[in-house]
Amino acid sequence: MWRILFLIIILASLPFHARAQTMTWEACRGAVGPTSPVLSDCRPIGDIVDPQGRELWIRATIAAPSDTRARALYVAGVASSEVWLNGERLGANGAPAPSARDETPGRYEATFPIRETAWRPGANTLVLRLSSFHGGLRFAGPMSAIAVLPFPYPQRTALLAVTFGAAGALLAAAFGFGVIHALRRTGSSLVLAGMAVVAALQAIVESLRPLFNYPYPLHAWRMSAIWALAAAFAILLVAYVSTRFLPRARGLMVGLALGVVGATVLLPGFDGKTVWALILGVALAVPPAVAGVRRKVPGARPTLAYLALFLAVALGFPQWLADFSFFLLAASLVLPLLMVEVVRLGREDRGREAALTEAVSRPDRLTVASARGVELAPIQDILAVVGADDYVELRLVGGRSLLHAARLDGLSSQLPANFMRVHRSVIANLAHVQRLERDGDRWRLHLSEGAPLPVSRARQPAVREALEV
């Protein structure tokens, strides 16, 4: 796990050679002139350029590059845009307009290459016309980038490769847990499969932006999906840890997670919503893990160490969490758990085989097979066998009961002669019968303990005869 954290630090600290010029923007009244835009009444604006729900003209003065490398203006955000440099039109992304009806939505990211001849010595005037009427949701920071950078911009292929590698591993883990659930019907396997699926889906959704330049109206859906998947992972994590280490409080912890994690939807900014959904979910999973450590439950210490590492990365480097490190941290949890689960099931199968071998030499015991394993139940302690589809319930002395993966018809041939079919769904141990009693139009068989058993009309004479003998 520490190797994964080290890899995150190395990759996130890689130097990026493309550095943007710092630009101070002014908001202006503007109009498209015959050859270039006509601006007036320009006033400085703050750090946030916000064209949501309006048409916005902005202007900045930038210096000409000091080298001969090609440059481009990169614009990323929920807006259509049109760009001029020194009065020369560089291009448009969609068609900005003063109304939603007239605007044509552009792509979320746009690149406007700048010819070398467009630059002037010294100061250069950059003008952008923006509008955003189709964003769907209102963003605290609608424009994620407006910058002049070297062209073409270097791609972070290493990060994409690691992200998709983590997504593939998570999907493989989800398949493995799904197979385990199909074979053993264990609830923990189903929860872990869900955790792996939502983490893999979030990795894929996060990677859509560099892989697919989508229209800006889809950005709200993408960011909403990222938050929803992060919240689902956090809630499933609380459910898994509570089930493993504090099962009595599982309902309380899951309900608390639903309320606390769900409340992050009210926070400003989608990055904030996503990061806090993960942090709060992991924090809620800590108390059950601590309880497991105190009770010395196997696996509690590694789980608590994982949660502590997750919180350390989230609080120390929140800018990495949603974009990259979350997928590696999720994979570092579910993949070891998959290996542990496979080893555990292998041990259970060997235990099942050993119990079946022992059962051959112990004819006084019934081999009871269920999803939990194999148990040898003394036949003399069986009060009754009650059918339930492909399973039967063994009611034992002392109020215990066991589910057995067998059918009633097949089990009747394995039991000794003192076991009798008294109903189509009930076999009774006559050694424990106290009396046969009529209850209106029905007959009931009372045993030494437990609830009376129904006796069918067709079998009542045979039962009466067997009891008299």
Secondary structure, DSSP 8 states (H G I E B T S, - for coil): -HHHHHHHHHHHT---S--------EEEEEEE-SSSEEEEEEEE--S----BTSEEEEEEEEE--SS---EEEEEEESSEEEEEETTEEEEEESB--SSTTT-B--BSEEEEEE-GGG--SSEEEEEEEEEBS--SS--SS-EEEEEEEESS----HHHHHHHHHHHHHHHHHHHHHHHHHHHH--HHHHHHHHHHHHHHHHHHHHTHHHH---BGGGHHHHHHHHHHHHHHHHHHHHHHHHHHH-GGGHHHHHHHHHHHHHGGGGSSSHHHHHHHHHHHHHHHHHHHHHHHHHTT-TTHHHHHHHHHHHHHHHHH-HHHIIIIIHHHHHHHHHHHHHHHHHHHHHHHHHHHHHHHHHHHT-TTEEEEEETTEEEEEEGGGEEEEEEETTEEEEEETTS-EEEESS-HHHHHTTS-TTEEEEETTEEEEGGGEEEEEEETTEEEEEESSSS-EEE-TTTHHHHHHHHH-
